[in-house]
Amino acid sequence: MPATPFKPLRYRQIHLDFHTSEHIPGVGSAFDPDDFVATLKAANVDSITVFAKCHHGWSYYPTKVGKPHPHLTRPDLMGDMIKACAAADIEVPVYISVQWDELTAREHPEWRVMAADNHFQHEKPDDISSLKQLSPAWHTICLNHQGFRDYILDQAREVASNYKTPGLFFDIVLTPGCVCSACIGRMLAEGLDPENADDRLKNDEAVNEEFRQYISDAIFAEFPGLRVFYNCGHIHKQGQKRFATYSHLELESLPTGGWGYDHFPSSARYAAPLGFDFLGQTGKFHTSWGEFGGFKSQQALMYETAQMVALGAKCLVGDQLHPNGAINHDTYKSIAPAYERIAKLEPFLAGAKQVSEIAILAAEYFHPVGARNNQSDDGAAQMLQELKLPFDVLDGTASFDPYRLLILPDSIPIDAELAARLERYVAAGGKLILSGSSGINADGFALDLGLESANGPVEFNPSYLRADPDALDAGLPESPFVMYGTGETIVSGAATVLASIVPSYFNRTYRHYCSHQHTPDDPTAGTIGAGVTEYRGIGYVAFPIFEMYHAFGQPLYKYIIRGLIRRLMPDPVLETDLPSSGRVALTHQASENRHILHLLYGSPQVRGKAVPSAFERGHKRVLEMIEDIPAIGPVTASLRLPAKPGRIYDAMTGADVDWQMLDDGRVQVTLPRLHIHSALVLEGV
């Protein structure tokens, strides 16, 4: 990141898509700058990203670099938007599509990605043609071509030189597994194998970084203070250096668009410790991008934006402009209530930092993939959210020192350097939870877990766990419960065994099977290994418990982790009686000498059972959504704070909130009613 500081992002933003076919006439004919701005102002919008070039490859201003849309009725539609918004103090970042550019794909087929799997966005499932020529597909451009890089840079320079904009949003910087001749040549020169998917990903990432560096070096040098962001649909957990060419982060995470409601919190809790100014991105759509005539409920948008600011993000709602250029008033009526609330909350958001005692060491850092989800990370984040325990997500370059407890989910390899860091952390009083193969190397355990040996995978699938509810968690049964995952065969030594693995009678095969699913546990067989242990402040679960929870949602798996956390960290900073679908965040505004407690309740439901994927034709997915949110209450929360607060009140209304000091020194607050979100201000602490 350059030394020149960037202006802080605004809190109430819109991202206005405009991907318009050359076969549609009258583009922009109904655009009314006065109505456009008045609609935005009425919806409390203070920033809107508009389009220089779209996925179809057409530009919406009088460009000399690209080509204007052939049916653009206003020669400078983008400029007219910028001018109108500037007069109303609405910021206008500018959008440039990068790798999806159909015009360039037609004019320069030699620049196209040749995907190893011949897979393209929007492909027809029955199209077997090379490069999906017969599909209504985005034909991705490979960034490993200097001519294309120069084209993007020249257009960025043109926009930044001729228009007053605070920043550029470069969309679609992907890892498509390219095996074009340029990429094969690069891989062979770097000792990578084009036939290996991991090596193709490494090459894609390296090519992308070269592109980002090339663009940012020029932009930051020529236009100091201009923001730059490169979007790929996910903030990959690969360390702060990964974002050295960015001015800020934008977390694309449309809950109804395939990301789900658990993606954004995990992503935000990774972004916040990185120190960047960052945005959360949701959408006004019922499904996802590209949906004309789709609308999300007001209460869903209120919940989603409230969660963004609770986790330290600024807010952005995605919209799509009709080809005729007329802004949709119904869309902004649905956004207005959410942004009205955010405007009132802004004094309590600026500079607020998350208070987190727990951190998840991201498995994604150690097992990078092009996708946006790691099942173990997602399961761990899901558990902690449901347990209402504030947490951060870290990559392997981050410091562990600020945290009381560090979780290593399921598959974290521990080399000598990481082992030394973790041992220093434990020696200083830090606690650990490991699961599955985390910390198990070819020659044994990387850390002293009080375990004698790891003898490979448990031979029974599934096996069962028999826990001691008194020692681990009262929510666990005394009888064995099934574990839908393969555990490690662990022999305990000095560690305290809190749960043991018990076998079934046999594995299910054609020769012997029992009932509909799997064979029951064998009460006569005894135990076959330690399932959950604790030793010198380190908890260990012999199963990939977080991946299992993400896949199956069995609450008993969560109770195992709850029990370990209570043993290792018995006095958390925050406790609440919110139900499991409630969410919490605690922030500290040091400049104002106050804490803010965010309490949220909104329970998404699976309403769509077979929604066609917006990006993969022929694929179906479920759709989580929020239509309406009931009020609940009373809700109680207690906090361990460094001092007694002077006053506690509701940030929205200024009304005092009932509170008391408990005998153990904790501050307890009680809300008689919670609807969607409350932010409670604890002054003087």
Summary of the structure (lengths in Angstrom):
residues: 685
radius of gyration: 26.6
end to end distance: 33.4
largest distance: 81.9
contacts: 2340
relative contact order: 0.09
helix: 28%
strand: 26%
